[in-house]
Amino acid sequence: MKTIDMRFDSNLIQSWIGKLFVKFKCDAFELTNSVTQIVGLYIGDEVYAFTNVQEAVDYFGKDG
């Protein structure tokens, strides 16, 4: 069975503990309540870009 881990890196998320969340930027929510492009997070002195990648995933295929 193939195992695919699509979670956020927990070390990255934990590194934000104790830092100031400054702001976020993304496209306007005009037709839907979700973001399908880049979300920019400004945390402490760092800037992060989260992207939403939508692609077909073979859940039942063989390891390749």
Buried (B, 14 or more C-beta within 10 A) or exposed (E): EEEEEEEEEEEEEEEBEEEEEEEEEBEEEEEEEEBEEEBEBBBEEEEEEEEEEEEEEEEEEEEE
